[in-house]
Amino acid sequence: MPTQFIETLIIGGGQAGLTMSHMLSKRGRPHLVLERHGIAARWRTERWDGLRFQFPNWSVRLPDFPFRHTDPDGFATSGAIADFIAAYADFIEAPVSQGVNVTALRRDGGGFIAQTSSGPIAAANVVIATGPFQRPDIPAWLPDSLGMFQVHANGYRDPDQLPGGAVLVVGAGASGAQIAEELLRAGRRVYLSIGHHRRMPRRYRGRDFIWWLSALGMDQIPADRRGADQSPVLITGAHGGHTIDFRRFATEGMVLLGRAEAAVDGVMHFGANLQDSLAHGDAALTGFLNAADAHVIRAGLDFPEDPEARTVTPGPPALANPPTRLDLRAAGIGAVIWATGYRFDLGWLDVPVLDDHGAPRHRLGVTEIPGLYFLGLSWLSGATSSFLSGAGNDAARLADHIATRS
């Protein structure tokens, strides 16, 4: 089969890959985008029905293409975000081949050969824009022989999907916290395993958290100044958007547990770190509010006081001595939801750009292999690199880099 040649091959047709396409088109550089499923497919197939985007509508945008909405302070459904990304692809007239899977990528002289489900493609440059959420990470603690219903957060859809009984949610990042709250509101008995986290205010002194990120310059933090605390930041757009408060969840009946550590014969074991994790979240919230207050004074802003934002819910007495052992059958657990994040799935790369953990080695998206790039990864260059509206600057910089090689 003859090998097709393209100057730049973009692997991945999500927001990062499409943004890269837009920037190359603006520079008149020929390219092709390969998408193994359909545009924004993961927004349609790997999000639960009740999900609301974490960013308010007014802040949602792609380069040269704002999100159309009727409520600036509302939070879009995953379907609306998928439609927005698909509309962006039409707007930029992206050259996308859908349903094409890349099975291998290797060097070939000064360029590359990609083996795909539709035949080989040669390229002078390759941009890998497959995103940070690739392979669901599920601990192999509960074997299938146990007969326990298990699903990763990316496969959860709604409470009716789950068998009867209580539900254990392992992981309290943004997804785990939102799913646990949805199940609690649906009347399910919920156990939630919590590790270190940074809870943030949904709104403070009349402004949304995303507004404050920009005002405080936190959205401009470069990767080399990320800081030691890399625990997940918790915000939610569900139910109109509110500040996540695990102690309030506990008051409403949710059972909070420490960090999941192991499972033996259907018995889950948890660390005795719950109070420490809750305190860590509170300290992050307080630090953020202090920074916001200092900015108000410094900038002379006439923003209303908001003392309620600093109120700490006492929580039930049981929080002082949470269980560290949970027999799933004895507790009536009918389902386990693993909100335990993702791992990279780049084993198809036959190019030496991965570290010992399978993560890409790069400098601001540029690898040591001339012509090979990454885009859309968390903290690729800074705090917003993996955000829907954050890939534009990275894509523009990489497009300039590619143009200088042509």
C-alpha positions as CSV (number, residue, x, y, z in Angstrom):
1,M,0.0,0.0,0.0
2,P,1.5,3.4,-0.9
3,T,2.4,5.6,2.0
4,Q,0.6,8.9,2.4
5,F,2.7,11.9,3.3
6,I,1.7,14.9,5.3
7,E,3.8,17.7,6.6
8,T,2.3,17.5,10.1
9,L,0.3,14.7,11.6
10,I,-1.9,15.5,14.6
11,I,-2.9,12.4,16.6
12,G,-6.1,13.1,18.5
13,G,-9.2,15.1,17.5
14,G,-10.2,16.5,20.9
15,Q,-9.9,20.2,21.8
16,A,-6.1,20.1,21.9
17,G,-5.8,18.4,18.4
18,L,-8.3,20.8,16.9
19,T,-6.7,23.8,18.4
20,M,-3.4,22.6,17.0
21,S,-5.1,22.3,13.6
22,H,-6.4,25.8,13.8
23,M,-3.0,27.3,14.6
24,L,-1.3,25.4,11.8
25,S,-4.0,26.6,9.4
26,K,-3.5,30.2,10.4
27,R,0.1,29.8,9.5
28,G,-0.6,28.1,6.2
29,R,1.0,24.8,7.2
30,P,-0.5,21.6,5.7
31,H,-1.6,18.9,8.2
32,L,-4.0,16.1,9.0
33,V,-5.8,15.2,12.2
34,L,-6.5,11.6,13.1
35,E,-9.3,10.7,15.5
36,R,-9.8,7.1,16.4
37,H,-13.5,7.5,17.4
38,G,-15.4,10.7,16.6
39,I,-14.8,14.4,17.4
40,A,-15.4,15.0,21.2
41,A,-16.4,11.3,21.5
42,R,-15.1,11.0,25.1
43,W,-17.3,13.9,26.1
44,R,-20.3,11.9,24.9
45,T,-19.3,8.4,26.0
46,E,-17.1,8.8,29.1
47,R,-19.0,11.3,31.1
48,W,-22.0,10.7,33.4
49,D,-25.4,12.0,32.6
50,G,-25.5,14.5,35.5
51,L,-22.1,16.0,34.9
52,R,-21.9,19.8,34.7
53,F,-18.7,21.4,33.4
54,Q,-16.6,22.9,36.2
55,F,-16.1,26.2,34.4
56,P,-18.9,28.8,34.1
57,N,-20.3,29.5,30.6
58,W,-18.8,32.9,30.4
59,S,-15.3,31.5,30.6
60,V,-15.7,28.7,28.0
61,R,-13.9,29.4,24.7
62,L,-11.6,28.0,22.1
63,P,-9.3,30.2,20.0
64,D,-11.5,32.6,18.0
65,F,-14.6,30.7,19.0
66,P,-16.6,31.6,22.2
67,F,-19.2,29.3,23.7
68,R,-22.7,30.4,22.9
69,H,-25.0,30.4,26.0
70,T,-28.0,32.1,27.5
71,D,-26.8,32.0,31.1
72,P,-23.2,33.3,31.6
73,D,-23.1,32.0,35.2
74,G,-24.5,28.6,34.4
75,F,-22.6,25.3,33.9
76,A,-22.9,23.4,30.7
77,T,-23.7,19.7,30.3
78,S,-21.2,17.4,28.8
79,G,-23.4,17.1,25.7
80,A,-23.3,20.8,25.2
81,I,-19.5,20.9,25.5
82,A,-19.2,18.0,23.0
83,D,-21.5,20.0,20.6
84,F,-19.3,23.0,21.1
85,I,-16.1,21.2,20.2
86,A,-17.8,19.6,17.1
87,A,-18.9,23.1,16.0
88,Y,-15.4,24.4,16.5
89,A,-14.1,21.6,14.1
90,D,-16.6,22.8,11.5
91,F,-15.7,26.5,12.1
92,I,-12.0,25.9,11.5
93,E,-12.6,23.4,8.7
94,A,-10.3,21.0,10.4
95,P,-8.9,18.2,8.1
96,V,-10.0,15.4,10.3
97,S,-10.1,11.7,9.5
98,Q,-12.4,10.0,12.0
99,G,-12.4,6.4,12.9
100,V,-8.7,6.0,12.2
101,N,-6.6,4.5,15.0
102,V,-2.8,4.9,15.3
103,T,-1.3,1.6,16.3
104,A,2.4,2.5,16.1
105,L,4.7,5.4,15.5
106,R,8.4,5.1,14.6
107,R,11.1,7.3,13.2
108,D,11.9,7.1,9.5
109,G,14.9,9.1,8.4
110,G,14.3,12.6,9.4
111,G,10.6,12.1,9.9
112,F,8.1,9.5,11.1
113,I,5.9,6.7,9.9
114,A,2.5,6.2,11.7
115,Q,0.9,2.8,11.3
116,T,-2.9,3.3,11.3
117,S,-6.0,1.3,10.8
118,S,-6.3,2.8,7.3
119,G,-2.7,2.4,6.3
120,P,0.7,3.9,6.9
121,I,1.2,7.7,7.0
122,A,4.5,9.5,6.7
123,A,5.0,12.9,8.3
124,A,7.8,15.4,8.9
125,N,6.2,16.4,12.2
126,V,3.9,14.6,14.7
127,V,1.8,16.3,17.4
128,I,0.5,13.8,20.0
129,A,-2.7,15.4,21.3
130,T,-4.4,12.4,22.9
131,G,-4.9,14.2,26.3
132,P,-4.0,13.4,29.9
133,F,-6.9,11.0,30.5
134,Q,-6.1,7.9,28.6
135,R,-6.2,4.5,30.4
136,P,-8.5,4.3,33.5
137,D,-6.4,3.4,36.6
138,I,-8.2,0.7,38.6
139,P,-6.4,-1.0,41.5
140,A,-6.5,-4.8,41.1
141,W,-7.8,-5.3,44.6
142,L,-11.2,-6.8,44.0
143,P,-11.0,-9.8,41.7
144,D,-13.9,-10.6,39.4
145,S,-14.4,-13.8,41.4
146,L,-15.7,-11.7,44.2
147,G,-18.8,-10.9,42.1
148,M,-18.7,-7.2,43.1
149,F,-20.1,-4.6,40.6
150,Q,-17.1,-2.3,39.8
151,V,-16.9,0.6,37.4
152,H,-14.4,3.4,36.8
153,A,-15.7,6.9,36.9
154,N,-15.5,7.1,33.2
155,G,-18.0,4.3,32.9
156,Y,-20.5,5.6,35.4
157,R,-23.7,7.0,34.0
158,D,-26.3,7.5,36.7
159,P,-27.5,5.9,40.0
160,D,-30.0,3.6,38.2
161,Q,-27.0,1.9,36.4
162,L,-25.9,0.5,39.8
163,P,-27.2,-2.6,41.6
164,G,-29.1,-2.1,44.8
165,G,-27.3,-1.5,48.1
166,A,-24.7,1.0,49.3
167,V,-22.0,2.4,47.1
168,L,-18.3,2.8,47.8
169,V,-16.7,5.6,45.9
170,V,-12.9,5.4,46.0
171,G,-11.2,8.7,45.2
172,A,-12.4,12.2,46.1
173,G,-11.1,14.3,43.2
174,A,-13.5,16.4,41.2
175,S,-15.2,13.3,39.6
176,G,-15.4,11.3,42.8
177,A,-16.8,14.1,44.9
178,Q,-19.5,15.0,42.3
179,I,-20.5,11.3,41.8
180,A,-20.7,10.7,45.5
181,E,-22.9,13.8,46.0
182,E,-25.2,12.7,43.1
183,L,-25.6,9.3,44.7
184,L,-26.3,10.8,48.1
185,R,-29.0,13.1,46.6
186,A,-30.5,10.0,44.9
187,G,-31.0,8.4,48.3
188,R,-28.2,5.9,48.2
189,R,-26.0,5.0,51.2
190,V,-22.6,6.3,50.2
191,Y,-19.1,5.6,51.5
192,L,-16.4,7.9,50.2
193,S,-12.7,7.3,50.4
194,I,-10.8,10.6,50.7
195,G,-7.1,11.5,50.3
196,H,-5.4,14.9,50.3
197,H,-7.3,17.5,48.3
198,R,-7.6,21.3,47.9
199,R,-11.2,22.4,48.1
200,M,-11.9,25.8,46.6
201,P,-14.8,28.3,46.8
202,R,-17.2,28.1,43.9
203,R,-17.9,31.8,44.4
204,Y,-16.4,34.3,46.7
205,R,-17.3,37.9,47.3
206,G,-19.6,37.9,44.3
207,R,-17.1,36.4,41.8
208,D,-16.6,32.8,40.5
209,F,-13.5,30.8,41.3
210,I,-12.4,31.0,37.7
211,W,-12.6,34.8,37.8
212,W,-10.4,34.8,40.9
213,L,-7.9,32.4,39.2
214,S,-7.3,35.1,36.6
215,A,-7.4,38.0,38.9
216,L,-4.8,36.4,41.2
217,G,-2.6,35.4,38.2
218,M,-2.9,31.7,39.2
219,D,-3.8,30.8,35.7
220,Q,-0.4,32.1,34.5
221,I,1.7,29.9,36.8
222,P,4.4,28.2,34.6
223,A,5.1,24.5,35.0
224,D,8.4,25.1,36.7
225,R,6.6,27.0,39.5
226,R,3.9,24.5,40.0
227,G,4.7,23.9,43.7
228,A,4.9,20.8,45.8
229,D,1.2,20.3,46.6
230,Q,-0.2,18.5,43.6
231,S,-3.3,17.2,45.3
232,P,-6.6,17.6,43.3
233,V,-8.4,20.9,43.2
234,L,-12.1,20.5,44.0
235,I,-14.8,22.6,42.3
236,T,-18.1,21.6,40.9
237,G,-20.7,23.0,38.5
238,A,-23.4,20.6,39.6
239,H,-26.6,21.9,41.0
240,G,-25.9,25.4,40.1
241,G,-22.3,25.3,41.4
242,H,-21.4,25.3,45.0
243,T,-18.4,24.9,47.3
244,I,-17.7,21.2,48.0
245,D,-17.9,20.5,51.7
246,F,-17.2,16.9,52.7
247,R,-18.2,17.5,56.3
248,R,-21.6,18.6,55.1
249,F,-21.9,15.4,53.1
250,A,-21.2,13.5,56.2
251,T,-23.8,15.4,58.1
252,E,-26.3,14.4,55.4
253,G,-25.4,10.8,55.8
254,M,-22.4,10.0,53.7
255,V,-19.7,7.9,55.4
256,L,-16.3,9.4,55.0
257,L,-13.2,7.1,55.0
258,G,-9.5,7.7,54.8
259,R,-7.3,7.0,51.8
260,A,-7.9,3.5,50.3
261,E,-4.8,1.3,50.9
262,A,-5.6,-2.3,50.0
263,A,-8.3,-5.0,49.9
264,V,-8.1,-8.6,51.1
265,D,-10.9,-11.1,50.5
266,G,-13.5,-8.4,50.0
267,V,-12.4,-6.3,52.9
268,M,-11.2,-2.8,52.1
269,H,-8.5,-1.2,54.3
270,F,-8.2,2.6,54.7
271,G,-5.6,4.9,56.2
272,A,-6.2,6.8,59.5
273,N,-5.6,10.0,57.6
274,L,-9.2,11.4,57.2
275,Q,-8.8,14.3,59.6
276,D,-5.5,15.2,58.1
277,S,-7.0,15.2,54.6
278,L,-9.9,17.3,55.7
279,A,-7.6,19.8,57.4
280,H,-5.5,19.9,54.2
281,G,-8.5,20.9,52.2
282,D,-9.5,23.5,54.7
283,A,-6.1,25.0,54.7
284,A,-6.1,25.3,50.9
285,L,-9.5,27.0,51.0
286,T,-8.3,29.5,53.7
287,G,-5.1,30.3,51.8
288,F,-7.1,31.0,48.7
289,L,-9.6,33.3,50.5
290,N,-6.7,35.2,52.2
291,A,-5.1,35.8,48.8
292,A,-8.4,37.0,47.4
293,D,-9.0,39.4,50.3
294,A,-5.5,40.8,49.9
295,H,-6.2,41.4,46.2
296,V,-9.4,43.2,47.0
297,I,-7.5,45.6,49.3
298,R,-4.6,46.0,47.0
299,A,-6.8,46.8,44.0
300,G,-9.2,48.9,45.9
301,L,-12.2,46.8,44.8
302,D,-15.7,47.4,46.2
303,F,-16.6,43.7,46.7
304,P,-19.0,42.6,49.5
305,E,-17.7,40.8,52.5
306,D,-18.4,37.0,52.5
307,P,-17.8,35.6,56.0
308,E,-19.9,32.5,55.3
309,A,-17.2,31.3,52.9
310,R,-14.9,30.7,55.9
311,T,-17.4,28.8,58.0
312,V,-16.3,25.2,58.7
313,T,-19.1,22.7,59.0
314,P,-18.6,20.7,62.3
315,G,-19.6,17.4,60.8
316,P,-20.9,14.4,62.8
317,P,-19.0,13.0,65.8
318,A,-18.2,9.8,63.7
319,L,-15.7,11.8,61.7
320,A,-13.3,11.8,64.7
321,N,-12.9,8.0,64.5
322,P,-13.7,6.8,61.0
323,P,-13.5,3.1,60.2
324,T,-10.2,1.8,58.7
325,R,-11.7,-1.5,57.7
326,L,-14.8,-2.2,55.6
327,D,-16.2,-5.6,54.8
328,L,-18.0,-4.8,51.6
329,R,-20.6,-7.6,51.9
330,A,-21.3,-7.0,55.6
331,A,-21.7,-3.3,54.9
332,G,-24.2,-4.0,52.1
333,I,-22.0,-2.5,49.4
334,G,-23.5,-3.3,46.0
335,A,-21.1,-1.3,43.8
336,V,-17.7,0.2,43.9
337,I,-16.9,3.2,41.8
338,W,-13.2,3.8,41.2
339,A,-12.6,7.6,40.8
340,T,-8.9,6.8,40.8
341,G,-7.7,8.7,37.8
342,Y,-5.9,7.7,34.7
343,R,-2.5,6.5,33.4
344,F,-0.8,7.2,30.1
345,D,-1.4,4.7,27.4
346,L,1.4,5.4,24.9
347,G,2.8,1.9,24.4
348,W,2.3,2.4,20.7
349,L,5.1,4.9,20.6
350,D,8.2,3.2,19.2
351,V,10.2,6.4,19.8
352,P,12.3,6.9,23.0
353,V,10.4,9.8,24.6
354,L,8.8,8.1,27.6
355,D,10.2,7.9,31.1
356,D,10.3,4.8,33.3
357,H,6.6,5.4,34.3
358,G,5.4,5.7,30.7
359,A,5.0,9.5,30.9
360,P,6.2,11.8,28.1
361,R,9.5,13.5,28.4
362,H,9.3,17.0,26.9
363,R,10.1,20.6,27.5
364,L,7.0,22.7,27.1
365,G,5.6,20.1,24.7
366,V,8.8,19.9,22.6
367,T,10.6,16.5,22.8
368,E,14.2,15.7,22.2
369,I,13.2,14.0,19.0
370,P,13.1,16.7,16.3
371,G,9.6,17.1,14.9
372,L,7.8,15.3,17.8
373,Y,5.5,17.2,20.1
374,F,2.9,16.8,22.8
375,L,-0.1,19.0,23.4
376,G,-3.0,19.1,25.9
377,L,-1.2,17.5,28.8
378,S,-1.7,18.7,32.4
379,W,0.9,21.3,33.2
380,L,2.5,21.0,29.7
381,S,3.7,24.6,30.1
382,G,1.5,26.0,32.8
383,A,-1.6,25.7,35.0
384,T,-4.2,25.9,32.1
385,S,-2.5,23.7,29.6
386,S,-5.1,20.9,29.8
387,F,-8.1,23.3,30.2
388,L,-10.6,23.5,27.4
389,S,-9.7,27.2,26.9
390,G,-6.0,26.7,27.8
391,A,-4.5,24.9,24.9
392,G,-4.5,27.8,22.5
393,N,-1.2,29.4,23.7
394,D,0.6,26.1,23.7
395,A,-0.7,25.3,20.2
396,A,0.4,28.6,18.9
397,R,3.9,28.2,20.3
398,L,4.2,24.7,18.9
399,A,2.8,25.8,15.5
400,D,5.5,28.5,15.4
401,H,8.1,25.9,16.2
402,I,6.9,23.6,13.4
403,A,6.8,26.5,10.9
404,T,10.5,27.2,11.6
405,R,11.3,23.6,10.6
406,S,9.5,23.7,7.3
